[in-house]
Amino acid sequence: MISTAPDQDATASTTAHREKFLASTRTVLDRARQAGILHPDLTEDDLHRLVCGTAFALRIGADPTDRLERYLQVLLDSIRAGHP
């Protein structure tokens, strides 16, 4: 759902789930910005692309769970405030 465009949704239910997910993402990002723990110039689009890239990277290996924790840690570290 997060790696496709809304015009590729199979059902109205998928679109509704996408909208709910994006609203939740905005809430989390806003709270993290207010708390000063989010990289200040990270956008919703940036995060979306980073998550999609991470999901793709996991799929190209033999075992998708093999590097899951490692990749998620790198992703989370990179979006925290204070990281270049």
DRENPAKOL-141352 format. One record per residue: residue number from 0; residue in one letter; x, y, z of N, C-alpha, C, O in turn. Coordinates in pm, 1 decimal, m for minus. Example, Ala and Ser with C-alpha at 12.3 -4.5 7.8 and 13.67 -1.06 7.14 Angstrom:
{0 'a' {1319.0 m569.0 780.0} {1230.0 m450.0 780.0} {1320.0 m330.0 780.0} {1423.6 m331.9 846.5}}
{1 's' {1285.0 m225.0 708.0} {1367.0 m106.0 714.0} {1290.0 3.0 787.0} {1340.9 113.8 803.9}}
//
This chain:
{0 'm' {81.3 m119.0 0.0} {0.0 0.0 0.0} {86.2 126.1 0.0} {53.1 223.6 m67.6}}
{1 'i' {196.1 125.1 75.0} {275.8 247.8 81.2} {371.0 261.5 m36.7} {429.4 368.1 m56.5}}
{2 's' {387.7 156.5 m114.8} {481.4 165.7 m226.2} {413.0 183.3 m361.4} {478.1 174.1 m465.5}}
{3 't' {283.7 208.4 m360.5} {211.5 234.1 m485.1} {135.9 366.1 m474.2} {115.1 419.4 m365.2}}
{4 'a' {96.1 416.2 m588.1} {21.2 541.7 m593.1} {m127.3 514.8 m567.8} {m175.8 404.5 m592.7}}
{5 'p' {m199.3 616.4 m518.0} {m342.8 597.0 m491.2} {m423.0 549.5 m612.5} {m521.5 477.3 m596.7}}
{6 'd' {m382.0 589.2 m733.1} {m457.1 546.9 m851.1} {m438.9 397.6 m881.3} {m504.0 343.9 m970.9}}
{7 'q' {m350.7 331.2 m806.7} {m329.6 187.1 m824.1} {m402.2 105.1 m717.6} {m391.6 m17.6 m715.5}}
{8 'd' {m475.8 172.6 m629.5} {m549.8 101.1 m525.4} {m655.1 10.6 m588.3} {m726.0 50.2 m680.8}}
{9 'a' {m663.8 m110.8 m536.6} {m759.0 m208.0 m590.6} {m901.1 m179.2 m546.1} {m996.0 m206.6 m619.5}}
{10 't' {m916.6 m123.7 m425.2} {m1050.8 m100.9 m373.2} {m1056.0 32.0 m298.3} {m953.0 91.1 m265.8}}
{11 'a' {m1176.4 76.7 m272.4} {m1195.7 198.1 m192.5} {m1143.6 176.7 m50.4} {m1097.7 270.5 14.7}}
{12 's' {m1151.1 54.1 m4.0} {m1100.5 21.1 129.1} {m949.6 44.3 136.9} {m899.3 95.2 237.1}}
{13 't' {m878.5 7.1 32.1} {m733.7 29.9 27.9} {m704.3 179.0 34.9} {m614.6 221.5 107.6}}
{14 't' {m778.5 257.5 m39.3} {m760.4 402.7 m37.7} {m787.4 458.2 102.1} {m714.7 545.8 149.0}}
{15 'a' {m889.5 408.7 167.7} {m921.6 454.1 303.2} {m809.6 418.7 400.3} {m773.5 499.3 486.2}}
{16 'h' {m754.8 298.6 386.7} {m642.8 257.7 472.4} {m520.4 345.7 446.4} {m450.1 384.0 539.9}}
{17 'r' {m495.7 377.1 320.7} {m383.2 463.4 284.6} {m399.3 601.1 350.7} {m304.9 654.0 409.4}}
{18 'e' {m518.0 657.3 340.4} {m542.5 790.0 397.9} {m526.8 787.8 550.0} {m473.0 882.0 608.2}}
{19 'k' {m572.9 682.4 613.6} {m558.1 669.1 758.5} {m410.4 656.5 796.5} {m365.7 716.8 894.1}}
{20 'f' {m335.5 578.4 719.5} {m192.3 562.6 743.0} {m120.1 696.7 728.5} {m37.1 731.6 812.4}}
{21 'l' {m151.2 771.3 623.4} {m85.4 901.0 601.5} {m120.2 1000.5 711.4} {m35.0 1079.0 752.8}}
{22 'a' {m242.5 998.2 758.4} {m281.7 1087.0 868.4} {m204.6 1051.0 995.6} {m159.6 1139.1 1068.9}}
{23 's' {m190.0 922.6 1020.5} {m113.2 877.4 1137.5} {33.3 917.8 1123.9} {96.1 959.1 1221.4}}
{24 't' {87.0 906.0 1003.7} {225.5 945.4 978.6} {244.8 1093.2 1007.4} {342.1 1131.7 1072.3}}
{25 'r' {153.3 1175.9 960.0} {162.2 1320.5 985.5} {160.7 1350.4 1134.3} {237.3 1434.1 1182.1}}
{26 't' {73.8 1282.4 1207.6} {63.9 1303.4 1351.9} {195.2 1268.3 1421.5} {244.6 1344.5 1504.5}}
{27 'v' {250.6 1153.6 1387.4} {376.5 1110.1 1448.9} {489.6 1207.3 1414.1} {567.4 1246.0 1501.3}}
{28 'l' {498.5 1246.2 1288.1} {604.2 1339.2 1247.2} {588.2 1474.9 1315.5} {686.8 1533.5 1360.2}}
{29 'd' {466.9 1524.6 1323.8} {442.8 1653.3 1391.6} {484.1 1646.7 1537.9} {548.2 1738.7 1588.7}}
{30 'r' {448.0 1539.3 1605.1} {484.8 1523.6 1746.6} {635.9 1512.5 1763.2} {692.9 1570.0 1855.9}}
{31 'a' {699.9 1439.6 1674.4} {846.0 1424.6 1681.7} {915.1 1558.5 1655.3} {1014.8 1590.5 1720.1}}
{32 'r' {863.4 1636.2 1561.4} {919.5 1769.9 1535.2} {904.2 1859.0 1657.9} {998.7 1926.8 1698.4}}
{33 'q' {785.6 1858.7 1716.4} {760.0 1941.1 1834.7} {850.9 1901.3 1951.1} {890.6 1986.1 2031.0}}
{34 'a' {883.3 1773.5 1960.4} {970.0 1724.9 2067.6} {1117.8 1748.2 2035.9} {1204.4 1728.4 2121.1}}
{35 'g' {1145.3 1790.5 1912.3} {1282.9 1817.5 1873.3} {1366.8 1693.9 1847.5} {1489.7 1700.5 1851.6}}
{36 'i' {1302.0 1581.0 1820.8} {1377.5 1457.1 1800.8} {1382.1 1412.1 1654.5} {1441.7 1309.2 1622.8}}
{37 'l' {1319.4 1489.1 1566.1} {1315.8 1453.6 1424.7} {1408.3 1545.8 1347.4} {1414.7 1665.9 1373.7}}
{38 'h' {1479.3 1488.6 1252.3} {1562.7 1570.1 1164.0} {1475.0 1684.0 1112.6} {1368.8 1658.2 1055.9}}
{39 'p' {1516.5 1809.0 1130.9} {1427.3 1922.6 1108.1} {1374.5 1940.3 965.8} {1265.3 1993.9 947.1}}
{40 'd' {1449.8 1896.3 866.2} {1402.4 1918.1 729.4} {1345.3 1791.9 663.9} {1323.3 1789.6 542.8}}
{41 'l' {1321.5 1687.5 743.0} {1261.8 1565.2 689.9} {1114.9 1590.1 656.9} {1040.0 1641.4 740.1}}
{42 't' {1074.7 1554.5 537.7} {935.0 1571.1 497.0} {863.9 1435.7 497.9} {927.0 1330.3 506.1}}
{43 'e' {732.8 1441.5 489.3} {654.1 1317.8 479.5} {695.4 1239.2 355.8} {705.3 1116.5 359.3}}
{44 'd' {719.3 1310.4 247.5} {760.9 1245.3 123.2} {896.4 1177.7 140.9} {917.0 1066.4 92.5}}
{45 'd' {989.0 1244.4 210.1} {1119.5 1183.3 237.4} {1101.9 1052.2 312.2} {1158.6 949.9 273.8}}
{46 'l' {1023.3 1055.4 418.8} {1002.9 936.1 499.5} {937.8 825.3 417.6} {977.1 709.0 427.3}}
{47 'h' {840.1 860.5 338.5} {771.8 763.2 253.3} {872.4 693.8 161.6} {871.7 571.3 149.1}}
{48 'r' {958.2 772.1 98.0} {1056.2 714.9 5.5} {1159.7 628.5 79.0} {1200.4 523.5 29.4}}
{49 'l' {1201.2 673.6 196.5} {1298.2 596.1 274.6} {1240.2 461.9 318.5} {1308.7 359.7 314.4}}
{50 'v' {1114.3 462.7 360.3} {1048.6 337.7 401.1} {1032.9 244.8 280.7} {1056.4 124.4 291.2}}
{51 'c' {993.4 300.6 167.1} {980.2 218.1 46.0} {1115.3 160.0 4.8} {1123.7 43.3 m33.6}}
{52 'g' {1220.1 240.6 12.6} {1354.0 192.6 m21.4} {1398.8 81.5 70.9} {1458.9 m16.7 27.2}}
{53 't' {1369.5 97.1 197.9} {1404.9 m5.9 295.5} {1328.0 m134.5 266.7} {1385.1 m243.5 271.5}}
{54 'a' {1200.2 m122.3 237.1} {1119.0 m240.5 204.7} {1174.0 m310.6 80.3} {1180.6 m433.4 75.7}}
{55 'f' {1213.1 m232.6 m19.7} {1269.6 m291.5 m141.6} {1400.7 m362.9 m110.4} {1423.3 m474.8 m156.7}}
{56 'a' {1487.2 m298.2 m31.8} {1616.2 m357.9 3.3} {1596.9 m491.9 74.2} {1673.8 m585.5 51.9}}
{57 'l' {1496.5 m501.4 158.1} {1470.2 m627.2 228.6} {1422.7 m736.4 133.0} {1453.8 m853.8 152.9}}
{58 'r' {1348.1 m698.8 30.1} {1293.7 m797.8 m63.9} {1398.8 m856.3 m156.8} {1378.6 m965.6 m209.7}}
{59 'i' {1511.1 m787.1 m178.8} {1607.2 m838.3 m276.6} {1702.7 m941.4 m217.3} {1782.8 m999.9 m290.1}}
{60 'g' {1695.5 m964.0 m88.5} {1779.1 m1066.4 m26.3} {1708.0 m1200.0 m21.5} {1587.6 m1209.3 m45.2}}
{61 'a' {1783.3 m1301.5 9.2} {1725.7 m1436.7 18.2} {1627.5 m1447.9 133.9} {1524.8 m1514.8 122.5}}
{62 'd' {1659.0 m1382.1 245.7} {1573.8 m1386.4 363.7} {1536.3 m1243.4 400.6} {1620.4 m1170.2 452.7}}
{63 'p' {1412.3 m1201.5 375.1} {1372.2 m1063.1 398.4} {1388.1 m1016.7 543.2} {1398.9 m896.8 569.3}}
{64 't' {1389.5 m1110.8 636.7} {1400.7 m1070.4 776.5} {1545.6 m1064.9 824.2} {1573.5 m1017.2 934.2}}
{65 'd' {1636.2 m1113.1 742.3} {1776.5 m1122.9 779.0} {1836.5 m989.3 824.1} {1913.1 m985.6 920.4}}
{66 'r' {1802.9 m881.9 756.7} {1860.8 m751.0 787.2} {1757.4 m649.2 833.7} {1786.0 m529.7 840.6}}
{67 'l' {1639.0 m696.0 865.2} {1530.5 m606.5 904.0} {1569.9 m512.5 1017.3} {1559.1 m390.7 1002.9}}
{68 'e' {1614.9 m566.6 1128.2} {1648.9 m481.4 1243.1} {1762.4 m385.6 1209.5} {1759.6 m269.3 1249.9}}
{69 'r' {1861.3 m433.1 1136.7} {1973.6 m347.0 1098.4} {1926.5 m230.3 1013.4} {1962.2 m115.7 1040.8}}
{70 'y' {1847.1 m257.5 910.6} {1800.6 m151.3 821.1} {1708.3 m53.7 894.0} {1716.7 67.3 872.9}}
{71 'l' {1620.8 m105.5 979.0} {1533.0 m16.4 1053.9} {1612.1 72.7 1148.6} {1578.7 190.0 1165.4}}
{72 'q' {1715.4 19.0 1210.0} {1797.7 99.9 1299.6} {1868.5 210.8 1223.4} {1875.4 324.1 1271.0}}
{73 'v' {1921.1 179.3 1105.9} {1986.4 281.3 1022.8} {1884.8 387.9 982.4} {1915.0 507.1 987.1}}
{74 'l' {1766.3 346.3 943.2} {1661.8 440.8 905.0} {1624.8 531.5 1021.5} {1619.0 653.5 1005.9}}
{75 'l' {1599.8 473.3 1137.2} {1561.1 552.3 1254.4} {1673.7 645.9 1298.3} {1648.6 761.5 1332.2}}
{76 'd' {1796.8 596.8 1297.7} {1910.6 683.2 1334.1} {1921.9 802.1 1239.3} {1953.3 913.3 1281.8}}
{77 's' {1896.6 778.7 1111.9} {1916.0 884.9 1013.5} {1809.4 992.8 1016.9} {1832.9 1103.3 968.1}}
{78 'i' {1693.7 964.0 1072.9} {1588.7 1067.0 1075.2} {1582.5 1141.3 1207.5} {1502.7 1233.7 1223.0}}
{79 'r' {1665.5 1102.2 1302.9} {1668.2 1171.8 1431.1} {1737.8 1305.2 1418.4} {1829.5 1321.5 1337.9}}
{80 'a' {1693.9 1400.0 1497.9} {1758.1 1531.3 1502.6} {1902.9 1513.6 1545.0} {1934.7 1426.3 1625.7}}
{81 'g' {1989.9 1596.7 1490.4} {2130.3 1590.8 1526.7} {2213.9 1506.0 1435.2} {2336.3 1503.0 1448.4}}
{82 'h' {2150.1 1435.6 1340.9} {2224.2 1356.4 1242.4} {2229.5 1436.4 1113.5} {2133.2 1504.1 1077.7}}
{83 'p' {2343.0 1428.5 1043.3} {2356.1 1505.2 917.5} {2259.0 1462.0 811.0} {2259.1 1517.6 701.1}}
//
